[in-house]
C-alpha cells in the first residue's frame, strides 16, 4: 500500500511539473516539414523567427492577436452556432495580403479531412493560388499523400507535427500554424490557404485568427448519436459535413435520423450530407466556400490586385 501511494505521489508530482513547464518549446524541421517539441523550456514569450518558409519557433501561452479581434479565450462549453465568433472581414482589418483566405478543416481521424482537401485543390487550384498546411500527430503522411497525388506542387504543401497538442495547435496556441501559413502564403501570393487539423475529438475548432471558414467533418459510421455529443467542432463550425453516407446501410445508420440530430444541435448552422469519394455533396461544400470568400472581402481584394480577376497559381511563383 505504501508503495502504491508513493507511486501515485510521484505521478502527481510529474504532472505538476509538466503543467508548470507548459507545452511550448523548440521546434525542428527537416526541409519543408515542421516538428513541434512541447516538453522543453521555452525562450522568452513571443519571440520567434523564420527565414522564408522555415520556422524556428517559440511563443507564449497568451498567443498573439493576428487579424481583426485578437486571441480568443478557450471555452469549455460547446456553445451554439449563433453565438460563435464570426469571421473577420476586410472592413474589420483582415489582411489578405499577409495570409490568404483561410479554410480550416477539422474532425476525427478517418472522417475524410484529407479527401476534402483533395477536392478543394481540384476545385480551386486552376483559378486561385493555393497552399495547404497539414497538421498531424507524429507523421507527415497526409501531407505527402497530397504531394504524391499531384494535388499541389510540393512547395505549396507543408506538414506540421503537433504531438499530443493537436487541438491546442489550431485553437489555443495557433502560432506555429499561423507563421507557416503566413510565410507560404506570402511566398506564392496565395489567395486560398487550407489548414487541415490533425485528427481529434469533437471539441476541436479553429481559432478565428487562423480560419476564415471552418469545416468540421464527421463520419457516418460514427453513428446517429454522434452529433448529439456536441463539441465546438460540431456546433460552431461554419459548415458541418457528414461524410461517407454510402456506409449508412452496412453500418445500420438511418441517415434521416443522423441529419436531424445534426440540425438539432446546430440550429441554423448548415449541414451537408456527403460521400466525398463519390463526389456527392462536394459542390454544395465548394459553393459554401465561394460564398464566404466573397462575403469576407477576400474576393474583391484579390480581384483588385490581379487584372485577370483571379491571380491563378500559374501567374504566381511556382507551377501549381
Beta strands, then each sheet from edge to edge (+ up, - down):
strand 1: 27-30
strand 2: 33-36
strand 3: 49-51
strand 4: 54-56
strand 5: 101-107
strand 6: 130-136
strand 7: 157-161
strand 8: 192-196
strand 9: 213-219
strand 10: 239-243
strand 11: 271-273
sheet 1: 1+ 2- 7- 6- 8- 5- 9- 10- 11-
sheet 2: 3+ 4-
end
